[in-house]
Amino acid sequence: MRKSRILIVDDNTNTRTLFSEILAEEGYLTVCTKDGEEALDALTLKETDLVLLDLKLPGIDGIQVLERIRETNQNMSVIMISGEGDIESAVKVLKLGAYDFLEKPIVTERLIVSVRNALLNAGLQGKLERLEEEMGYRYRMVGNSPAMSRLRELIVQASSNNAHVLITGETGSGKELVARAIHSRSNRSLESFVKLNCAAIPSELFESELFGYSKGAFTGAVKDKKGRIEAADGGTIFFDEIGELSIQAQAKLLQFLDSQTIERLGETISREIDVRVIAATNRELVAEVHKKRFREDLYYRLNVIDIQVPALREHREDIRALAEYFVECFCAKLGVPKKTLKKDAIKKLTDYPWYGNIRQLRNIIEKTVSMSNKPVIYAEDLPLLSENDNDLSLNEDITLYKARQDFERRLIMKVLEYEKWNVSTTAKRLGIDRTNLYRKIRTMKIKKP
């Protein structure tokens, strides 16, 4: 866990040294400066959690420093210190947002309690900010189609209880968005949301990643480490790509779901855990169960609430609103003038198949906004791959599944060639994660010529 860093601002060397020693004994990191200018410079160079600020300083005084801090960081915790019992100054600094006002000589216990409470208050404020950020996901679920309206209803229902949730849908359709929306509306919203990408963790490391380990449990375990489940205690753990888990890993997860307890590797102590489980997959888990690749008992444990996220092509009427929303977002994020989408651009976006779904649309809009220096985006500005339906050979054995597989393989090949076989940039252009692309390359037997 990162130690809190405290900036001490006082022109008296002895005071700086005393405060630094007291706080170091309490486990805090300290940085000392002798005046306001040095303090403001220090705040720009290193992440700081709390400022102990003397009222009377050479040059710019403590009140001016506090005002400058508030201009750039409304949430920085500041404790003001003064050698004079000036009620007027105390009232002023508290109105400016100082957490506390301490008079010299400082009583050690009083200083420690004030610092501890200020940091605790800042931590709660940070949780509220994260909650507001996560709540924003709900508003970013853009679109008013029947499919999106139904999805919102399911999210509301799922967030009203603590049952496990299984979210299904194609890659890039917004499954994580749905999981976060459920968490942010639930009674666990002030606690952690921990994500675990099952496809990115080797089977042999899954147990240590999930349950944690104690020092010395294996070579390289130089200190105790919490697992993802323990880190999510009280909150929500999100298993992304749950269908990629090995049978052995599935057994470990099922064991936890049955007992609601964990044991870190190298320990025999059972720890009770209160966590909600949300899982997501782009696989047909029922088919995986029939093929003995996914445990039936685990499937039913996870599938208490079933939410299916529609593919983007199944609610095309939302594409315009989504595209305009992403344009607005990326203009603001990249600091470029506002742009608008021309009708031909909207038509091109609406007609496109979007096998990478909303993630692919988002990536295309981001690239377009970053590359275009015009206030209007035309169809020709969109870096979409053109499709040629004439090269599809129809025969009596054709199926929708096979046609889609063929198209997907040709599309991946085409983008890989375009990106000079750079898997990272290809994955980004397709709107899928790199691990998923590697798996597709392997299963489709795609090889560089």
C-alpha positions as CSV (number, residue, x, y, z in Angstrom):
1,M,0.0,0.0,0.0
2,R,1.4,3.4,-0.9
3,K,2.4,5.6,2.0
4,S,0.8,9.0,2.3
5,R,3.1,11.9,1.3
6,I,2.9,15.0,3.4
7,L,4.3,18.4,2.4
8,I,5.6,20.5,5.4
9,V,5.8,24.2,4.7
10,D,7.5,26.3,7.5
11,D,10.3,28.8,7.5
12,N,11.6,27.5,10.8
13,T,14.1,24.7,10.4
14,N,13.5,23.2,13.8
15,T,9.7,23.1,13.2
16,R,10.2,21.3,9.9
17,T,12.5,18.8,11.4
18,L,10.2,18.1,14.4
19,F,7.1,17.7,12.2
20,S,9.0,15.4,9.8
21,E,10.3,13.2,12.6
22,I,6.8,12.9,14.3
23,L,5.1,12.0,11.0
24,A,7.9,9.6,9.9
25,E,7.3,7.6,13.1
26,E,3.7,7.3,12.1
27,G,4.6,5.8,8.8
28,Y,4.2,8.9,6.5
29,L,6.6,10.2,3.9
30,T,7.5,13.9,4.2
31,V,8.8,16.6,2.0
32,C,9.9,19.9,3.6
33,T,10.0,23.4,2.1
34,K,10.8,26.7,3.7
35,D,8.5,29.1,1.8
36,G,5.4,29.3,-0.4
37,E,7.2,29.4,-3.8
38,E,9.1,26.2,-2.9
39,A,5.9,24.6,-1.7
40,L,4.0,25.3,-4.9
41,D,6.9,24.0,-7.0
42,A,7.0,20.8,-4.9
43,L,3.2,20.2,-5.4
44,T,3.8,20.2,-9.2
45,L,6.7,17.7,-9.0
46,K,5.4,15.0,-6.7
47,E,2.0,13.5,-5.8
48,T,1.0,14.9,-2.4
49,D,-1.8,13.8,-0.1
50,L,-1.7,16.5,2.6
51,V,-0.1,19.9,3.2
52,L,1.0,21.2,6.6
53,L,1.1,25.0,5.9
54,D,2.4,27.7,8.2
55,L,0.4,30.9,8.1
56,K,3.3,33.3,8.4
57,L,5.9,32.7,5.6
58,P,8.5,34.9,3.8
59,G,7.3,36.1,0.4
60,I,3.8,34.9,-0.2
61,D,2.1,34.0,3.0
62,G,0.2,30.9,3.9
63,I,-3.2,32.3,3.0
64,Q,-2.0,33.2,-0.5
65,V,-0.4,29.7,-0.9
66,L,-3.8,28.1,0.2
67,E,-5.6,30.3,-2.4
68,R,-3.1,29.2,-5.1
69,I,-3.6,25.5,-4.1
70,R,-7.3,25.9,-4.4
71,E,-7.1,27.3,-7.9
72,T,-5.5,24.1,-9.2
73,N,-6.7,21.4,-6.7
74,Q,-10.0,21.8,-4.9
75,N,-9.6,18.6,-3.0
76,M,-6.1,18.9,-1.6
77,S,-6.1,18.5,2.2
78,V,-4.5,21.4,3.9
79,I,-3.9,21.9,7.7
80,M,-2.9,25.5,8.6
81,I,-0.5,26.2,11.4
82,S,0.1,29.5,13.2
83,G,2.1,30.7,16.1
84,E,-0.6,33.3,16.9
85,G,-4.1,32.6,18.1
86,D,-5.7,34.7,15.4
87,I,-9.4,33.9,15.2
88,E,-10.0,36.0,12.1
89,S,-7.2,34.2,10.2
90,A,-8.5,30.8,11.4
91,V,-12.0,31.6,10.1
92,K,-10.7,32.8,6.8
93,V,-8.5,29.7,6.1
94,L,-11.3,27.4,7.0
95,K,-13.6,29.2,4.6
96,L,-11.0,28.8,2.0
97,G,-11.2,25.0,2.5
98,A,-8.4,24.2,5.0
99,Y,-9.3,21.0,6.9
100,D,-8.0,22.2,10.3
101,F,-6.2,25.1,12.0
102,L,-3.6,24.3,14.6
103,E,-1.8,26.7,17.0
104,K,1.8,26.5,18.0
105,P,3.3,25.0,20.1
106,I,1.8,21.9,18.6
107,V,0.8,19.0,20.8
108,T,2.1,15.8,19.2
109,E,-1.1,13.8,19.7
110,R,-3.2,16.7,18.3
111,L,-1.1,16.9,15.2
112,I,-1.2,13.1,14.6
113,V,-5.0,13.0,15.1
114,S,-5.6,16.0,12.7
115,V,-3.3,14.5,10.0
116,R,-5.0,11.1,10.3
117,N,-8.5,12.5,10.1
118,A,-7.6,14.8,7.2
119,L,-6.2,11.8,5.2
120,L,-9.3,9.7,6.1
121,N,-11.6,12.5,4.9
122,A,-9.6,12.8,1.7
123,G,-10.0,9.0,1.2
124,L,-13.7,9.2,1.6
125,Q,-13.8,12.1,-0.8
126,G,-11.8,10.1,-3.3
127,K,-14.3,7.2,-3.0
128,L,-17.2,9.6,-3.7
129,E,-15.4,10.9,-6.8
130,R,-14.8,7.4,-8.0
131,L,-18.5,6.7,-7.4
132,E,-19.5,9.8,-9.5
133,E,-17.1,8.6,-12.2
134,E,-18.6,5.2,-12.2
135,M,-22.1,6.6,-12.2
136,G,-21.1,8.4,-15.3
137,Y,-21.0,5.0,-17.1
138,R,-24.8,4.9,-16.8
139,Y,-25.1,8.2,-18.7
140,R,-22.6,7.0,-21.3
141,M,-25.0,4.2,-22.2
142,V,-26.1,6.2,-25.2
143,G,-29.1,5.3,-27.2
144,N,-32.9,5.1,-27.0
145,S,-33.6,2.0,-29.1
146,P,-35.8,-0.7,-27.6
147,A,-32.7,-2.9,-27.2
148,M,-31.0,-0.2,-25.1
149,S,-34.1,0.6,-23.1
150,R,-34.5,-3.1,-22.2
151,L,-30.8,-3.2,-21.2
152,R,-31.2,-0.3,-18.8
153,E,-34.2,-2.1,-17.2
154,L,-32.1,-5.2,-16.7
155,I,-29.3,-3.1,-15.1
156,V,-31.8,-1.5,-12.7
157,Q,-33.1,-4.9,-11.7
158,A,-29.7,-6.4,-11.3
159,S,-28.5,-3.5,-9.1
160,S,-31.3,-3.9,-6.6
161,N,-29.9,-7.2,-5.2
162,N,-26.6,-9.0,-4.7
163,A,-27.2,-12.1,-6.9
164,H,-24.5,-13.2,-9.3
165,V,-24.8,-11.9,-12.8
166,L,-23.7,-13.4,-16.1
167,I,-23.3,-10.9,-19.0
168,T,-23.1,-12.3,-22.5
169,G,-22.4,-10.5,-25.8
170,E,-20.0,-10.1,-28.6
171,T,-16.5,-8.6,-28.1
172,G,-16.7,-4.8,-27.8
173,S,-20.5,-4.7,-27.2
174,G,-20.1,-3.0,-23.8
175,K,-20.2,-5.9,-21.2
176,E,-17.8,-4.2,-18.8
177,L,-19.8,-1.0,-19.1
178,V,-22.9,-3.0,-18.0
179,A,-21.0,-4.5,-15.1
180,R,-19.8,-1.1,-13.9
181,A,-23.3,0.3,-14.2
182,I,-24.7,-2.5,-12.0
183,H,-22.0,-1.9,-9.4
184,S,-22.4,1.9,-9.4
185,R,-26.2,1.6,-8.8
186,S,-25.9,-1.1,-6.1
187,N,-25.5,-0.9,-2.3
188,R,-21.8,-1.8,-2.9
189,S,-21.1,1.3,-4.9
190,L,-18.8,2.9,-2.3
191,E,-16.6,-0.2,-2.3
192,S,-14.2,-1.5,-4.8
193,F,-14.9,-2.7,-8.3
194,V,-12.1,-5.2,-9.2
195,K,-11.7,-6.5,-12.7
196,L,-10.0,-9.8,-13.6
197,N,-9.4,-10.5,-17.3
198,C,-9.5,-14.3,-17.3
199,A,-7.9,-14.6,-20.8
200,A,-4.9,-12.6,-19.8
201,I,-3.8,-14.8,-16.8
202,P,-2.0,-18.1,-17.4
203,S,-3.7,-21.0,-15.8
204,E,-0.8,-21.7,-13.5
205,L,-1.0,-18.2,-12.0
206,F,-4.7,-18.0,-11.7
207,E,-4.9,-19.3,-8.1
208,S,-2.3,-16.9,-6.8
209,E,-3.9,-14.0,-8.7
210,L,-7.3,-14.8,-7.4
211,F,-6.6,-15.8,-3.8
212,G,-3.3,-14.0,-3.1
213,Y,-0.3,-15.5,-1.3
214,S,1.9,-15.2,1.8
215,K,5.6,-14.4,1.9
216,G,7.7,-17.5,0.9
217,A,4.8,-19.4,-0.6
218,F,6.8,-19.9,-3.7
219,T,10.0,-18.6,-5.4
220,G,9.6,-14.9,-5.9
221,A,6.9,-14.4,-3.2
222,V,9.0,-11.8,-1.2
223,K,6.0,-10.3,0.6
224,D,2.3,-11.0,1.4
225,K,-0.1,-10.1,-1.4
226,K,-3.9,-9.9,-1.4
227,G,-5.6,-11.6,-4.2
228,R,-8.3,-10.0,-6.5
229,I,-11.2,-11.5,-4.5
230,E,-9.8,-10.2,-1.2
231,A,-9.2,-6.8,-2.8
232,A,-12.9,-6.7,-3.8
233,D,-14.2,-7.6,-0.3
234,G,-17.4,-5.7,0.3
235,G,-17.6,-4.7,-3.3
236,T,-17.8,-6.4,-6.7
237,I,-15.4,-8.6,-8.6
238,F,-15.8,-8.7,-12.4
239,F,-14.6,-11.8,-14.2
240,D,-14.1,-10.7,-17.8
241,E,-13.9,-13.4,-20.5
242,I,-15.0,-16.1,-18.0
243,G,-15.3,-18.6,-20.8
244,E,-11.5,-18.6,-21.2
245,L,-10.8,-20.2,-17.7
246,S,-9.3,-23.7,-17.7
247,I,-11.3,-26.5,-16.1
248,Q,-8.9,-26.4,-13.1
249,A,-9.4,-22.7,-12.6
250,Q,-13.1,-23.1,-12.9
251,A,-13.0,-25.7,-10.0
252,K,-11.1,-23.2,-7.8
253,L,-13.6,-20.4,-8.6
254,L,-16.6,-22.8,-7.9
255,Q,-15.0,-23.8,-4.5
256,F,-14.9,-20.1,-3.5
257,L,-18.5,-19.5,-4.6
258,D,-19.6,-22.4,-2.5
259,S,-17.7,-21.5,0.7
260,Q,-17.4,-17.7,0.4
261,T,-13.9,-18.1,2.0
262,I,-10.4,-18.0,0.6
263,E,-7.0,-19.2,1.7
264,R,-3.9,-17.4,0.4
265,L,-1.3,-19.7,-1.1
266,G,1.1,-20.7,1.6
267,E,-1.5,-20.2,4.4
268,T,-4.0,-22.4,6.2
269,I,-6.1,-19.5,7.5
270,S,-9.6,-19.2,6.0
271,R,-10.8,-15.7,5.3
272,E,-14.5,-14.9,4.9
273,I,-15.2,-12.7,1.9
274,D,-18.3,-10.7,1.1
275,V,-18.2,-10.0,-2.6
276,R,-20.6,-9.9,-5.5
277,V,-19.6,-11.7,-8.6
278,I,-20.3,-10.5,-12.1
279,A,-19.0,-12.5,-15.0
280,A,-18.9,-11.8,-18.8
281,T,-18.2,-13.8,-21.9
282,N,-18.4,-13.6,-25.6
283,R,-18.8,-17.4,-25.8
284,E,-21.9,-19.5,-25.9
285,L,-21.5,-21.1,-22.5
286,V,-24.3,-23.6,-22.9
287,A,-22.5,-25.0,-26.0
288,E,-19.2,-25.0,-24.0
289,V,-21.0,-26.9,-21.2
290,H,-22.2,-29.5,-23.7
291,K,-18.6,-29.8,-25.1
292,K,-17.3,-30.3,-21.5
293,R,-15.2,-27.2,-21.8
294,F,-17.2,-25.3,-19.1
295,R,-18.5,-26.7,-15.8
296,E,-22.2,-27.0,-15.7
297,D,-22.4,-26.4,-12.0
298,L,-20.3,-23.2,-12.3
299,Y,-22.5,-22.0,-15.2
300,Y,-25.6,-22.3,-13.0
301,R,-23.9,-20.6,-10.1
302,L,-23.0,-17.6,-12.2
303,N,-26.1,-17.4,-14.3
304,V,-28.5,-16.3,-11.6
305,I,-29.2,-13.1,-13.5
306,D,-28.7,-13.3,-17.2
307,I,-28.1,-10.1,-19.2
308,Q,-27.5,-10.2,-23.0
309,V,-25.8,-7.1,-24.4
310,P,-27.0,-6.6,-28.0
311,A,-24.5,-6.3,-30.9
312,L,-24.3,-2.8,-32.3
313,R,-25.7,-3.9,-35.7
314,E,-28.8,-5.0,-33.7
315,H,-29.6,-1.4,-32.7
316,R,-28.3,0.6,-35.6
317,E,-30.7,3.4,-34.7
318,D,-28.3,4.3,-31.9
319,I,-25.2,4.6,-34.1
320,R,-25.7,8.3,-34.9
321,A,-26.2,9.2,-31.2
322,L,-23.2,7.1,-30.2
323,A,-21.0,8.6,-32.9
324,E,-21.9,12.1,-32.1
325,Y,-21.3,11.4,-28.4
326,F,-17.9,10.0,-29.1
327,V,-17.0,13.0,-31.3
328,E,-17.9,15.4,-28.5
329,C,-15.9,13.3,-26.0
330,F,-12.8,13.1,-28.0
331,C,-12.8,16.7,-29.1
332,A,-12.8,17.6,-25.4
333,K,-10.3,15.0,-24.4
334,L,-7.8,15.8,-27.2
335,G,-8.3,19.6,-26.8
336,V,-9.4,20.2,-30.4
337,P,-12.2,22.5,-31.7
338,K,-15.7,20.9,-31.8
339,K,-16.5,18.9,-34.9
340,T,-19.7,17.7,-36.5
341,L,-20.6,14.6,-38.5
342,K,-21.9,15.2,-42.1
343,K,-24.9,13.2,-43.3
344,D,-22.8,11.1,-45.6
345,A,-20.5,10.2,-42.7
346,I,-23.5,9.2,-40.5
347,K,-24.8,7.0,-43.3
348,K,-21.5,5.3,-43.8
349,L,-21.3,4.6,-40.1
350,T,-24.9,3.4,-39.9
351,D,-24.4,1.0,-42.9
352,Y,-21.1,-0.5,-41.6
353,P,-21.3,-4.0,-40.1
354,W,-19.4,-3.2,-36.9
355,Y,-18.1,-6.7,-36.0
356,G,-16.0,-5.0,-33.3
357,N,-19.2,-3.3,-32.0
358,I,-19.2,-0.1,-29.9
359,R,-15.5,-0.4,-29.0
360,Q,-14.7,-0.4,-32.7
361,L,-16.9,2.6,-33.3
362,R,-15.3,4.4,-30.5
363,N,-11.8,3.7,-31.8
364,I,-12.7,4.8,-35.3
365,I,-14.2,8.1,-34.0
366,E,-11.1,8.7,-31.8
367,K,-8.8,8.2,-34.8
368,T,-10.9,10.4,-37.0
369,V,-11.0,13.2,-34.5
370,S,-7.3,13.1,-33.9
371,M,-6.3,13.0,-37.6
372,S,-8.8,15.5,-39.0
373,N,-8.1,19.3,-38.9
374,K,-11.5,20.2,-40.4
375,P,-14.6,21.3,-38.4
376,V,-16.8,18.8,-40.3
377,I,-16.2,15.1,-40.7
378,Y,-17.2,13.6,-44.1
379,A,-17.6,10.0,-45.1
380,E,-14.2,10.1,-46.8
381,D,-12.5,11.0,-43.5
382,L,-13.6,7.8,-41.7
383,P,-10.8,5.2,-41.7
384,L,-13.2,2.3,-42.4
385,L,-12.2,-0.7,-44.4
386,S,-14.3,-1.0,-47.5
387,E,-16.3,-4.2,-48.0
388,N,-16.6,-6.1,-51.2
389,D,-19.6,-8.4,-51.1
390,N,-18.9,-9.8,-54.6
391,D,-16.1,-12.0,-53.4
392,L,-18.4,-14.1,-51.2
393,S,-18.9,-17.4,-52.9
394,L,-22.3,-18.9,-52.1
395,N,-22.7,-22.7,-52.1
396,E,-25.1,-25.2,-50.7
397,D,-23.0,-25.6,-47.5
398,I,-22.9,-21.9,-46.6
399,T,-24.2,-20.9,-43.2
400,L,-24.4,-17.5,-41.4
401,Y,-21.8,-18.7,-38.9
402,K,-19.3,-19.9,-41.5
403,A,-19.9,-16.7,-43.6
404,R,-19.1,-14.6,-40.6
405,Q,-16.1,-16.7,-39.7
406,D,-14.8,-16.3,-43.3
407,F,-15.4,-12.6,-43.3
408,E,-13.8,-12.2,-39.9
409,R,-10.7,-14.1,-41.0
410,R,-10.3,-12.1,-44.2
411,L,-10.9,-8.8,-42.2
412,I,-8.2,-9.7,-39.7
413,M,-5.8,-10.7,-42.5
414,K,-6.4,-7.4,-44.3
415,V,-5.9,-5.3,-41.2
416,L,-2.8,-7.2,-40.2
417,E,-1.3,-6.5,-43.7
418,Y,-2.3,-2.9,-43.5
419,E,-0.7,-2.5,-40.1
420,K,2.4,-4.4,-41.2
421,W,1.6,-7.4,-38.9
422,N,1.7,-5.2,-35.8
423,V,-0.8,-7.1,-33.5
424,S,-1.2,-4.2,-31.0
425,T,-2.3,-1.6,-33.7
426,T,-4.3,-4.2,-35.5
427,A,-6.3,-5.1,-32.3
428,K,-6.9,-1.4,-31.6
429,R,-8.1,-0.8,-35.2
430,L,-10.5,-3.8,-35.0
431,G,-11.7,-2.7,-31.6
432,I,-10.7,-5.9,-29.7
433,D,-8.1,-6.5,-27.1
434,R,-4.7,-8.0,-28.0
435,T,-5.2,-11.2,-26.1
436,N,-8.4,-11.9,-28.0
437,L,-6.8,-11.2,-31.3
438,Y,-3.9,-13.5,-30.6
439,R,-6.4,-16.3,-29.8
440,K,-8.3,-15.6,-33.1
441,I,-5.0,-15.7,-35.1
442,R,-4.1,-19.0,-33.5
443,T,-7.6,-20.7,-33.9
444,M,-8.0,-19.4,-37.4
445,K,-4.4,-20.5,-38.3
446,I,-3.5,-17.1,-39.7
447,K,0.2,-16.9,-40.6
448,K,2.4,-14.2,-41.9
449,P,3.4,-14.9,-45.5
